[in-house]
């Protein structure tokens, strides 16, 4: 059974920092592309950052220079370090694991963790 368990969300003031963690089980973590998505009220879910199994990273423009995604394959965990947080970063953040295999897409989601940036 595949599980992605996020932690680290919470309430933080503008300019503050949080680190999200996502612990994966039930998959061969090292071969999966891992990502963080977010969904704000009334908006579509968007990709925040991903770190592919080969090491390349991608960020949405709005978080470049403020957020850093990393992964520890030995711990089956992906992280999202979020600095200089802004109220517009408020959303539910979801961990995503994705493997594009021949003829089959494997994709899993965590349950989400709330991040609220407010004074």
C-alpha positions as CSV (number, residue, x, y, z in Angstrom):
1,X,0.0,0.0,0.0
2,X,1.4,3.3,-1.0
3,X,1.4,6.1,1.5
4,X,2.6,9.7,1.3
5,X,2.5,11.4,4.6
6,X,3.1,15.2,4.8
7,X,4.0,17.2,7.9
8,X,5.3,20.6,8.8
9,X,2.4,22.9,7.8
10,X,1.0,25.5,10.1
11,X,0.5,29.2,10.7
12,X,3.4,31.6,10.1
13,X,3.8,35.3,9.8
14,X,4.7,37.0,6.5
15,X,8.4,36.7,6.0
16,X,8.7,33.6,8.0
17,X,9.8,30.1,7.1
18,X,8.4,26.6,7.2
19,X,9.8,23.2,6.1
20,X,7.4,20.6,4.8
21,X,8.3,16.9,4.8
22,X,6.7,14.0,2.9
23,X,7.6,10.5,3.9
24,X,6.8,7.9,1.3
25,X,6.3,4.1,1.8
26,X,5.2,1.4,-0.5
27,X,7.1,2.6,-3.6
28,X,10.7,2.4,-4.8
29,X,11.2,6.0,-3.8
30,X,14.4,6.7,-5.8
31,X,12.9,6.1,-9.2
32,X,9.9,8.4,-8.7
33,X,9.8,12.0,-9.5
34,X,8.6,13.8,-6.4
35,X,6.8,17.1,-6.3
36,X,4.9,19.5,-4.2
37,X,1.6,21.0,-5.3
38,X,-0.7,23.5,-3.7
39,X,-4.3,24.5,-3.9
40,X,-5.7,27.7,-2.5
41,X,-9.4,28.3,-1.9
42,X,-11.2,28.8,-5.2
43,X,-8.1,28.1,-7.3
44,X,-6.8,25.1,-9.2
45,X,-4.1,22.9,-7.9
46,X,-0.7,24.1,-9.2
47,X,2.7,22.6,-9.2
48,X,5.0,24.4,-6.8
49,X,8.2,22.4,-7.3
50,X,9.4,19.0,-8.3
51,X,12.6,17.1,-8.1
52,X,13.0,14.3,-10.6
53,X,14.6,11.0,-9.9
54,X,17.5,12.2,-12.1
55,X,18.0,15.3,-10.0
56,X,16.6,18.1,-12.0
57,X,14.3,20.6,-10.3
58,X,11.6,22.9,-11.4
59,X,9.8,25.7,-9.6
60,X,6.8,27.8,-10.4
61,X,8.0,31.4,-11.0
62,X,6.2,32.8,-8.0
63,X,8.4,30.7,-5.5
64,X,11.8,30.9,-7.3
65,X,14.5,32.1,-5.0
66,X,12.3,31.5,-1.9
67,X,11.5,27.8,-1.9
68,X,13.9,24.8,-2.2
69,X,12.9,21.3,-2.9
70,X,15.2,18.4,-1.8
71,X,15.0,14.7,-1.3
72,X,16.7,12.1,0.8
73,X,16.4,8.8,-1.0
74,X,17.8,6.9,2.0
75,X,14.9,8.2,4.1
76,X,12.3,8.0,1.4
77,X,11.5,11.7,2.1
78,X,11.1,14.8,0.1
79,X,11.2,18.3,1.6
80,X,10.1,21.8,0.7
81,X,11.9,24.6,2.5
82,X,9.8,27.7,2.2
83,X,11.4,31.0,3.1
84,X,10.2,34.6,2.9
85,X,6.6,33.4,3.0
86,X,3.9,35.6,1.6
87,X,0.1,35.6,2.3
88,X,-0.4,34.4,-1.3
89,X,1.5,31.2,-0.4
90,X,-1.5,30.3,1.8
91,X,-2.8,26.9,0.5
92,X,-3.1,23.2,1.2
93,X,0.2,21.7,0.1
94,X,0.2,18.2,-1.4
95,X,3.0,15.8,-1.9
96,X,3.1,14.0,-5.3
97,X,4.9,10.9,-6.5
98,X,5.0,10.2,-10.2
99,X,6.5,7.5,-12.4
100,X,6.0,7.5,-16.1
101,X,6.5,3.9,-17.0
102,X,6.0,2.4,-20.5
103,X,2.2,2.3,-21.1
104,X,1.5,3.1,-17.4
105,X,1.5,6.2,-15.3
106,X,1.9,5.7,-11.6
107,X,0.9,8.7,-9.5
108,X,0.1,9.0,-5.8
109,X,-0.9,11.9,-3.6
110,X,-0.6,12.7,0.1
111,X,-3.5,14.0,2.1
112,X,-2.3,17.6,2.2
113,X,-1.0,19.9,4.9
114,X,-2.3,23.4,5.5
115,X,0.0,26.4,5.2
116,X,-1.4,29.7,6.4
117,X,0.7,32.9,6.1
118,X,-0.9,35.7,8.0
119,X,-0.1,38.3,10.6
